[in-house]
Amino acid sequence: MPLPMRSTHQHRRNDAATDPFQEETRVPSFGVQLLGGRFRFETRSSQLRQLVKSAYEHLPSHRLAVPPRAFRIKLVLLATDGARSLPTLARPHLFSSAAMLGGATPASNFAVVAPDQRTGIIVVSSAALRHSYEIRYELIEFAVFTLAARVQRLIPLHAACVGRHGRGLILIGDSGAGKSTLTLQCGLNGFELLCEDSLFVTAKTLSLTGVANFLHLRRDSLRFLPADIAALVRNSPQIRRRSGIQKFEIDLRRPPFRLAPAPLRLAGLVFMTGKSSRAGRPIVPLEADEVKRRLEATQPYAAHQEGWPTFMKRMGGIAAYELARSPHPREAVTALKHILAKTSARDAGPSES
């Protein structure tokens, strides 16, 4: 005797009971090429989908391997009916357990990744949705960056990167050293932009990749900009960092900026300092031992990664400089062009004349 057919309502109810984590349920998804990998984001939430797309759509598709590694990240919006919007979103507490890495706040917002499975899940409470900047940078970016770096064995650096003609310069400096201001000026003066503060490097080949979606600029940097660019910046959204500093968030995926269409080849390393230049010498070459010391001091997280010894060995042949503060960032841009020209001439070898 045939079994009676279940109603659609009953079928859905039983699906929810037998598949509470939606492992078998089809979830809308979309893919993006990021940091050399192919990321697939799955979510039923239009708000979270838009948040991811606003961060990662319309970026160049960088490739580090063929075929690229595939990653899967699921985003879940947790309904908090009757709960008010959170006045602030606590900084995530980082943890690791059973080959998983994660970050969680006290208010049911968390991101967990499993690098061995190349997967991750992000859960955001509806009460936290108003804090889109923190969700984007501290949960979504955490998941994307951690998976890309761990699986592909990339060296993650807290640094900016700009380039020309496929060759890139790493810019390292403390907060307030002017990395963002210089990066923006480079973008206005013929450089391609790779990233503002999160750079990823292949240890063996020194290929550089990053996410050039936004740049964050303090209001006091507007005085260095042409009137039309200053107006563009003033019309940009504003964010507030954990430190309390407020900045403009400039979308680099629109004119007049150009993004690096492919990973850059490392040509030089620049340590920025707040010191004023002396005797017209904004750039000073650094010895290998000093470069090693500064890299280990400024990149403590990267220095504990598996590929760090290989990276440091390869860095021994890379030109490195200290860049002092100039009265106007255009002078620093000129100095960077000089560094690229100098390293290009060195790579080409002696002329035939």
C-alpha positions as a Markdown table, in Angstrom:
| # | Residue | x | y | z |
|---|---|---|---|---|
| 1 | Met | 0.0 | 0.0 | 0.0 |
| 2 | Pro | 1.5 | 3.3 | -1.0 |
| 3 | Leu | 2.4 | 5.8 | 1.7 |
| 4 | Pro | 0.3 | 9.0 | 1.8 |
| 5 | Met | 2.1 | 12.0 | 0.4 |
| 6 | Arg | 3.2 | 14.6 | 2.9 |
| 7 | Ser | 2.0 | 18.1 | 2.6 |
| 8 | Thr | 4.4 | 20.8 | 1.5 |
| 9 | His | 4.2 | 22.3 | 5.0 |
| 10 | Gln | 5.0 | 19.0 | 6.6 |
| 11 | His | 7.8 | 18.4 | 4.2 |
| 12 | Arg | 9.4 | 21.7 | 5.1 |
| 13 | Arg | 8.9 | 21.1 | 8.8 |
| 14 | Asn | 10.6 | 17.8 | 8.6 |
| 15 | Asp | 13.4 | 19.2 | 6.5 |
| 16 | Ala | 14.1 | 21.8 | 9.3 |
| 17 | Ala | 14.0 | 19.0 | 11.8 |
| 18 | Thr | 16.3 | 16.7 | 10.0 |
| 19 | Asp | 18.6 | 19.4 | 8.6 |
| 20 | Pro | 18.8 | 22.0 | 11.3 |
| 21 | Phe | 22.2 | 23.3 | 10.1 |
| 22 | Gln | 21.0 | 23.5 | 6.5 |
| 23 | Glu | 23.8 | 21.3 | 5.3 |
| 24 | Glu | 21.6 | 19.7 | 2.6 |
| 25 | Thr | 19.3 | 22.6 | 2.0 |
| 26 | Arg | 20.1 | 24.6 | -1.1 |
| 27 | Val | 21.2 | 28.2 | -0.2 |
| 28 | Pro | 21.7 | 31.0 | -2.6 |
| 29 | Ser | 25.3 | 31.7 | -3.4 |
| 30 | Phe | 27.7 | 33.7 | -5.5 |
| 31 | Gly | 31.4 | 33.5 | -6.3 |
| 32 | Val | 34.3 | 36.0 | -6.2 |
| 33 | Gln | 38.0 | 35.6 | -7.1 |
| 34 | Leu | 40.0 | 36.9 | -4.1 |
| 35 | Leu | 43.7 | 36.7 | -3.0 |
| 36 | Gly | 44.4 | 34.0 | -5.6 |
| 37 | Gly | 41.5 | 31.8 | -4.5 |
| 38 | Arg | 37.9 | 31.3 | -5.6 |
| 39 | Phe | 35.5 | 32.1 | -2.8 |
| 40 | Arg | 31.8 | 31.0 | -2.8 |
| 41 | Phe | 29.6 | 32.8 | -0.3 |
| 42 | Glu | 26.3 | 31.2 | 0.7 |
| 43 | Thr | 23.6 | 33.1 | 2.5 |
| 44 | Arg | 19.8 | 33.6 | 2.7 |
| 45 | Ser | 20.2 | 37.1 | 4.1 |
| 46 | Ser | 20.0 | 39.9 | 1.6 |
| 47 | Gln | 21.7 | 42.2 | 4.1 |
| 48 | Leu | 24.7 | 40.0 | 4.5 |
| 49 | Arg | 24.8 | 39.3 | 0.8 |
| 50 | Gln | 24.9 | 43.0 | 0.0 |
| 51 | Leu | 27.6 | 43.5 | 2.7 |
| 52 | Val | 29.9 | 40.9 | 1.1 |
| 53 | Lys | 29.2 | 42.2 | -2.4 |
| 54 | Ser | 30.0 | 45.8 | -1.4 |
| 55 | Ala | 33.3 | 44.6 | -0.2 |
| 56 | Tyr | 34.4 | 42.2 | -2.9 |
| 57 | Glu | 32.6 | 42.8 | -6.2 |
| 58 | His | 34.4 | 44.5 | -9.1 |
| 59 | Leu | 37.9 | 43.6 | -8.0 |
| 60 | Pro | 40.6 | 42.2 | -10.3 |
| 61 | Ser | 40.7 | 38.4 | -10.3 |
| 62 | His | 44.2 | 37.7 | -9.0 |
| 63 | Arg | 45.6 | 34.2 | -9.6 |
| 64 | Leu | 48.4 | 32.5 | -7.6 |
| 65 | Ala | 47.9 | 29.0 | -8.8 |
| 66 | Val | 46.1 | 27.2 | -11.6 |
| 67 | Pro | 43.5 | 26.0 | -10.9 |
| 68 | Pro | 42.9 | 28.4 | -8.0 |
| 69 | Arg | 42.0 | 26.9 | -4.6 |
| 70 | Ala | 38.2 | 26.8 | -3.9 |
| 71 | Phe | 36.8 | 28.2 | -0.6 |
| 72 | Arg | 33.2 | 28.1 | 0.8 |
| 73 | Ile | 31.9 | 30.6 | 3.4 |
| 74 | Lys | 28.4 | 30.4 | 4.8 |
| 75 | Leu | 26.8 | 33.5 | 6.3 |
| 76 | Val | 23.8 | 33.3 | 8.7 |
| 77 | Leu | 21.6 | 36.1 | 10.0 |
| 78 | Leu | 20.4 | 35.2 | 13.4 |
| 79 | Ala | 17.0 | 36.7 | 14.2 |
| 80 | Thr | 16.9 | 38.5 | 17.6 |
| 81 | Asp | 13.3 | 39.4 | 17.7 |
| 82 | Gly | 12.5 | 42.1 | 20.2 |
| 83 | Ala | 16.1 | 43.0 | 20.8 |
| 84 | Arg | 17.3 | 46.5 | 20.3 |
| 85 | Ser | 20.2 | 47.3 | 18.1 |
| 86 | Leu | 23.5 | 47.0 | 19.9 |
| 87 | Pro | 24.9 | 50.4 | 20.8 |
| 88 | Thr | 28.4 | 49.0 | 20.1 |
| 89 | Leu | 29.8 | 45.8 | 18.8 |
| 90 | Ala | 32.4 | 44.3 | 21.1 |
| 91 | Arg | 35.8 | 43.4 | 19.6 |
| 92 | Pro | 35.8 | 39.7 | 18.8 |
| 93 | His | 37.7 | 37.3 | 21.1 |
| 94 | Leu | 40.0 | 35.1 | 19.0 |
| 95 | Phe | 40.2 | 31.3 | 19.7 |
| 96 | Ser | 41.5 | 28.1 | 18.1 |
| 97 | Ser | 40.4 | 24.6 | 18.7 |
| 98 | Ala | 40.4 | 21.2 | 16.8 |
| 99 | Ala | 42.0 | 22.6 | 13.6 |
| 100 | Met | 39.5 | 25.5 | 13.6 |
| 101 | Leu | 40.1 | 29.2 | 14.1 |
| 102 | Gly | 37.6 | 31.8 | 15.1 |
| 103 | Gly | 36.5 | 35.1 | 16.6 |
| 104 | Ala | 33.4 | 35.7 | 18.7 |
| 105 | Thr | 31.7 | 38.6 | 20.5 |
| 106 | Pro | 29.5 | 38.2 | 23.6 |
| 107 | Ala | 26.3 | 39.0 | 21.5 |
| 108 | Ser | 26.1 | 35.9 | 19.2 |
| 109 | Asn | 28.3 | 37.2 | 16.4 |
| 110 | Phe | 31.1 | 35.0 | 15.3 |
| 111 | Ala | 33.2 | 33.7 | 12.5 |
| 112 | Val | 34.8 | 30.2 | 12.5 |
| 113 | Val | 37.0 | 28.8 | 9.7 |
| 114 | Ala | 38.4 | 25.3 | 9.1 |
| 115 | Pro | 41.4 | 25.7 | 6.8 |
| 116 | Asp | 41.8 | 21.9 | 6.3 |
| 117 | Gln | 38.3 | 21.8 | 4.8 |
| 118 | Arg | 38.6 | 25.3 | 3.2 |
| 119 | Thr | 35.3 | 26.3 | 4.7 |
| 120 | Gly | 34.0 | 28.9 | 7.2 |
| 121 | Ile | 30.8 | 30.1 | 8.8 |
| 122 | Ile | 29.9 | 33.6 | 9.9 |
| 123 | Val | 26.9 | 34.3 | 12.2 |
| 124 | Val | 25.6 | 37.8 | 12.7 |
| 125 | Ser | 22.7 | 38.8 | 15.0 |
| 126 | Ser | 20.1 | 41.2 | 13.5 |
| 127 | Ala | 20.8 | 43.4 | 16.5 |
| 128 | Ala | 24.3 | 43.9 | 15.2 |
| 129 | Leu | 23.5 | 44.8 | 11.6 |
| 130 | Arg | 23.9 | 48.5 | 12.1 |
| 131 | His | 27.6 | 47.9 | 12.7 |
| 132 | Ser | 28.4 | 47.0 | 9.1 |
| 133 | Tyr | 32.0 | 48.3 | 9.2 |
| 134 | Glu | 32.9 | 46.0 | 12.1 |
| 135 | Ile | 31.1 | 43.0 | 10.7 |
| 136 | Arg | 32.8 | 43.5 | 7.3 |
| 137 | Tyr | 36.3 | 43.9 | 8.8 |
| 138 | Glu | 36.3 | 41.8 | 11.9 |
| 139 | Leu | 34.2 | 38.8 | 10.8 |
| 140 | Ile | 33.9 | 38.6 | 7.0 |
| 141 | Glu | 37.5 | 39.8 | 6.4 |
| 142 | Phe | 38.8 | 37.6 | 9.2 |
| 143 | Ala | 37.3 | 34.5 | 7.5 |
| 144 | Val | 38.5 | 35.4 | 4.0 |
| 145 | Phe | 42.0 | 36.5 | 4.9 |
| 146 | Thr | 42.6 | 33.6 | 7.3 |
| 147 | Leu | 41.4 | 30.9 | 4.8 |
| 148 | Ala | 43.4 | 32.4 | 2.0 |
| 149 | Ala | 46.6 | 32.8 | 4.0 |
| 150 | Arg | 46.5 | 29.4 | 5.8 |
| 151 | Val | 45.5 | 27.2 | 2.8 |
| 152 | Gln | 47.8 | 28.9 | 0.3 |
| 153 | Arg | 50.6 | 29.4 | 2.8 |
| 154 | Leu | 50.8 | 33.1 | 2.2 |
| 155 | Ile | 52.7 | 35.5 | 4.5 |
| 156 | Pro | 50.2 | 38.1 | 5.9 |
| 157 | Leu | 51.8 | 41.5 | 6.3 |
| 158 | His | 50.4 | 44.7 | 7.9 |
| 159 | Ala | 51.4 | 46.9 | 5.0 |
| 160 | Ala | 50.2 | 48.9 | 2.0 |
| 161 | Cys | 51.3 | 48.1 | -1.5 |
| 162 | Val | 51.5 | 50.1 | -4.7 |
| 163 | Gly | 53.1 | 49.3 | -8.1 |
| 164 | Arg | 53.8 | 50.2 | -11.7 |
| 165 | His | 54.2 | 47.9 | -14.7 |
| 166 | Gly | 53.7 | 44.7 | -12.7 |
| 167 | Arg | 56.3 | 45.6 | -10.0 |
| 168 | Gly | 55.3 | 46.4 | -6.4 |
| 169 | Leu | 56.6 | 48.3 | -3.4 |
| 170 | Ile | 55.7 | 47.2 | 0.1 |
| 171 | Leu | 55.0 | 50.2 | 2.5 |
| 172 | Ile | 55.3 | 49.5 | 6.2 |
| 173 | Gly | 54.8 | 52.1 | 8.9 |
| 174 | Asp | 53.2 | 52.6 | 12.3 |
| 175 | Ser | 49.7 | 54.2 | 12.6 |
| 176 | Gly | 50.0 | 57.8 | 11.7 |
| 177 | Ala | 53.1 | 57.4 | 9.5 |
| 178 | Gly | 51.0 | 58.3 | 6.5 |
| 179 | Lys | 50.6 | 55.0 | 4.6 |
| 180 | Ser | 47.0 | 55.8 | 3.6 |
| 181 | Thr | 47.8 | 59.3 | 2.5 |
| 182 | Leu | 50.8 | 58.2 | 0.5 |
| 183 | Thr | 48.8 | 55.3 | -1.0 |
| 184 | Leu | 46.1 | 57.7 | -2.2 |
| 185 | Gln | 48.7 | 60.1 | -3.6 |
| 186 | Cys | 50.2 | 57.2 | -5.5 |
| 187 | Gly | 46.9 | 56.3 | -6.9 |
| 188 | Leu | 46.5 | 59.8 | -8.2 |
| 189 | Asn | 50.0 | 59.8 | -9.8 |
| 190 | Gly | 50.2 | 56.8 | -12.0 |
| 191 | Phe | 50.5 | 53.9 | -9.6 |
| 192 | Glu | 48.3 | 50.9 | -9.4 |
| 193 | Leu | 46.9 | 50.1 | -6.0 |
| 194 | Leu | 47.1 | 46.7 | -4.4 |
| 195 | Cys | 46.0 | 47.2 | -0.8 |
| 196 | Glu | 45.9 | 49.7 | 2.0 |
| 197 | Asp | 46.9 | 47.7 | 5.1 |
| 198 | Ser | 46.6 | 43.9 | 4.5 |
| 199 | Leu | 49.1 | 42.4 | 2.1 |
| 200 | Phe | 49.7 | 38.8 | 1.3 |
| 201 | Val | 53.0 | 37.4 | -0.1 |
| 202 | Thr | 54.0 | 34.1 | -1.5 |
| 203 | Ala | 57.1 | 33.1 | 0.5 |
| 204 | Lys | 59.0 | 31.4 | -2.4 |
| 205 | Thr | 58.2 | 33.7 | -5.4 |
| 206 | Leu | 57.5 | 37.0 | -3.6 |
| 207 | Ser | 54.2 | 37.6 | -5.5 |
| 208 | Leu | 52.1 | 40.2 | -3.9 |
| 209 | Thr | 48.3 | 40.2 | -3.6 |
| 210 | Gly | 45.7 | 42.0 | -1.6 |
| 211 | Val | 42.2 | 43.5 | -1.7 |
| 212 | Ala | 42.1 | 47.0 | -3.0 |
| 213 | Asn | 38.5 | 47.9 | -2.2 |
| 214 | Phe | 38.6 | 50.7 | 0.3 |
| 215 | Leu | 41.1 | 53.3 | 1.6 |
| 216 | His | 40.6 | 55.1 | 4.9 |
| 217 | Leu | 41.8 | 58.7 | 5.1 |
| 218 | Arg | 41.8 | 61.2 | 8.0 |
| 219 | Arg | 40.2 | 64.6 | 7.5 |
| 220 | Asp | 43.6 | 66.4 | 8.0 |
| 221 | Ser | 44.9 | 64.7 | 4.8 |
| 222 | Leu | 42.4 | 66.6 | 2.6 |
| 223 | Arg | 44.7 | 69.6 | 2.4 |
| 224 | Phe | 47.1 | 67.6 | 0.2 |
| 225 | Leu | 44.4 | 66.8 | -2.4 |
| 226 | Pro | 43.2 | 68.6 | -5.5 |
| 227 | Ala | 39.8 | 70.2 | -5.1 |
| 228 | Asp | 37.9 | 67.7 | -7.1 |
| 229 | Ile | 39.4 | 64.7 | -5.3 |
| 230 | Ala | 38.9 | 66.4 | -1.9 |
| 231 | Ala | 35.2 | 66.8 | -2.8 |
| 232 | Leu | 35.0 | 63.1 | -3.8 |
| 233 | Val | 36.5 | 62.2 | -0.4 |
| 234 | Arg | 34.1 | 64.4 | 1.6 |
| 235 | Asn | 31.2 | 62.7 | -0.1 |
| 236 | Ser | 32.5 | 59.3 | 1.0 |
| 237 | Pro | 31.0 | 57.4 | 4.0 |
| 238 | Gln | 32.8 | 57.9 | 7.4 |
| 239 | Ile | 33.8 | 55.1 | 9.7 |
| 240 | Arg | 35.1 | 55.1 | 13.3 |
| 241 | Arg | 38.0 | 52.9 | 14.2 |
| 242 | Arg | 38.3 | 51.1 | 17.5 |
| 243 | Ser | 40.8 | 53.7 | 18.6 |
| 244 | Gly | 38.1 | 56.4 | 18.2 |
| 245 | Ile | 39.7 | 57.9 | 15.1 |
| 246 | Gln | 37.2 | 58.8 | 12.4 |
| 247 | Lys | 38.1 | 58.4 | 8.8 |
| 248 | Phe | 36.6 | 58.7 | 5.3 |
| 249 | Glu | 36.1 | 55.3 | 3.5 |
| 250 | Ile | 37.0 | 55.8 | -0.1 |
| 251 | Asp | 36.0 | 53.2 | -2.7 |
| 252 | Leu | 39.0 | 52.6 | -4.9 |
| 253 | Arg | 37.0 | 50.7 | -7.5 |
| 254 | Arg | 36.0 | 53.8 | -9.4 |
| 255 | Pro | 37.9 | 56.5 | -11.3 |
| 256 | Pro | 40.4 | 58.0 | -11.0 |
| 257 | Phe | 42.0 | 55.0 | -9.4 |
| 258 | Arg | 43.6 | 52.0 | -11.1 |
| 259 | Leu | 43.9 | 48.6 | -9.3 |
| 260 | Ala | 46.6 | 46.2 | -10.0 |
| 261 | Pro | 45.1 | 43.7 | -12.5 |
| 262 | Ala | 47.3 | 40.8 | -11.4 |
| 263 | Pro | 49.6 | 40.0 | -8.5 |
| 264 | Leu | 52.7 | 42.3 | -8.4 |
| 265 | Arg | 56.3 | 41.1 | -8.3 |
| 266 | Leu | 58.1 | 42.5 | -5.3 |
| 267 | Ala | 60.6 | 45.1 | -6.3 |
| 268 | Gly | 61.3 | 46.9 | -3.0 |
| 269 | Leu | 60.5 | 47.4 | 0.7 |
| 270 | Val | 59.9 | 50.8 | 2.2 |
| 271 | Phe | 59.7 | 51.6 | 5.9 |
| 272 | Met | 57.9 | 54.8 | 6.5 |
| 273 | Thr | 58.9 | 57.0 | 9.5 |
| 274 | Gly | 57.4 | 60.1 | 11.0 |
| 275 | Lys | 60.8 | 61.8 | 11.0 |
| 276 | Ser | 61.4 | 64.8 | 8.7 |
| 277 | Ser | 63.8 | 64.3 | 5.8 |
| 278 | Arg | 67.3 | 65.6 | 6.2 |
| 279 | Ala | 69.4 | 67.5 | 3.7 |
| 280 | Gly | 67.0 | 66.6 | 0.8 |
| 281 | Arg | 67.4 | 62.9 | 1.4 |
| 282 | Pro | 63.9 | 61.4 | 1.8 |
| 283 | Ile | 65.0 | 57.9 | 1.1 |
| 284 | Val | 67.9 | 56.1 | 2.8 |
| 285 | Pro | 69.0 | 52.5 | 1.9 |
| 286 | Leu | 68.9 | 49.9 | 4.7 |
| 287 | Glu | 71.3 | 47.1 | 5.4 |
| 288 | Ala | 70.1 | 43.5 | 5.4 |
| 289 | Asp | 70.4 | 43.1 | 9.2 |
| 290 | Glu | 68.4 | 46.2 | 9.9 |
| 291 | Val | 65.7 | 45.1 | 7.4 |
| 292 | Lys | 65.4 | 41.7 | 9.3 |
| 293 | Arg | 65.2 | 43.5 | 12.6 |
| 294 | Arg | 62.5 | 45.9 | 11.4 |
| 295 | Leu | 60.4 | 43.2 | 9.7 |
| 296 | Glu | 60.4 | 41.0 | 12.9 |
| 297 | Ala | 59.5 | 44.0 | 15.0 |
| 298 | Thr | 56.7 | 45.3 | 12.8 |
| 299 | Gln | 55.2 | 41.9 | 11.7 |
| 300 | Pro | 55.0 | 39.7 | 14.9 |
| 301 | Tyr | 52.0 | 37.7 | 13.6 |
| 302 | Ala | 53.7 | 36.9 | 10.2 |
| 303 | Ala | 57.0 | 36.0 | 11.9 |
| 304 | His | 55.3 | 33.0 | 13.5 |
| 305 | Gln | 53.9 | 31.6 | 10.2 |
| 306 | Glu | 55.3 | 28.5 | 8.7 |
| 307 | Gly | 56.7 | 30.2 | 5.6 |
| 308 | Trp | 58.5 | 33.0 | 7.4 |
| 309 | Pro | 62.1 | 31.6 | 7.2 |
| 310 | Thr | 61.7 | 31.1 | 3.5 |
| 311 | Phe | 60.3 | 34.6 | 3.1 |
| 312 | Met | 63.1 | 36.1 | 5.0 |
| 313 | Lys | 65.7 | 34.3 | 3.0 |
| 314 | Arg | 64.1 | 35.5 | -0.2 |
| 315 | Met | 63.9 | 39.1 | 1.2 |
| 316 | Gly | 67.7 | 39.1 | 1.4 |
| 317 | Gly | 68.0 | 40.1 | -2.2 |
| 318 | Ile | 65.3 | 42.8 | -2.1 |
| 319 | Ala | 66.2 | 46.5 | -1.9 |
| 320 | Ala | 64.9 | 48.2 | 1.2 |
| 321 | Tyr | 64.7 | 51.8 | 2.3 |
| 322 | Glu | 63.6 | 54.2 | 5.0 |
| 323 | Leu | 61.3 | 56.9 | 3.8 |
| 324 | Ala | 61.2 | 60.1 | 5.8 |
| 325 | Arg | 58.2 | 62.4 | 6.0 |
| 326 | Ser | 58.1 | 65.1 | 3.3 |
| 327 | Pro | 56.4 | 68.5 | 3.5 |
| 328 | His | 54.0 | 67.2 | 0.8 |
| 329 | Pro | 53.2 | 63.5 | 0.0 |
| 330 | Arg | 53.9 | 64.2 | -3.8 |
| 331 | Glu | 57.6 | 64.3 | -2.8 |
| 332 | Ala | 57.3 | 60.8 | -1.3 |
| 333 | Val | 55.6 | 59.6 | -4.5 |
| 334 | Thr | 58.6 | 60.9 | -6.5 |
| 335 | Ala | 60.9 | 59.0 | -4.1 |
| 336 | Leu | 58.9 | 55.8 | -4.7 |
| 337 | Lys | 59.2 | 56.3 | -8.5 |
| 338 | His | 62.9 | 56.7 | -8.1 |
| 339 | Ile | 63.1 | 53.4 | -6.1 |
| 340 | Leu | 61.2 | 51.5 | -8.8 |
| 341 | Ala | 63.4 | 53.0 | -11.5 |
| 342 | Lys | 66.5 | 52.1 | -9.6 |
| 343 | Thr | 65.5 | 48.5 | -8.9 |
| 344 | Ser | 64.3 | 48.2 | -12.5 |
| 345 | Ala | 67.7 | 49.3 | -13.8 |
| 346 | Arg | 69.4 | 46.9 | -11.4 |
| 347 | Asp | 67.3 | 43.9 | -12.5 |
| 348 | Ala | 68.0 | 44.7 | -16.1 |
| 349 | Gly | 71.7 | 44.5 | -15.5 |
| 350 | Pro | 74.5 | 46.7 | -17.0 |
| 351 | Ser | 73.8 | 48.5 | -20.3 |
| 352 | Glu | 75.7 | 47.6 | -23.5 |
| 353 | Ser | 77.2 | 51.1 | -23.9 |
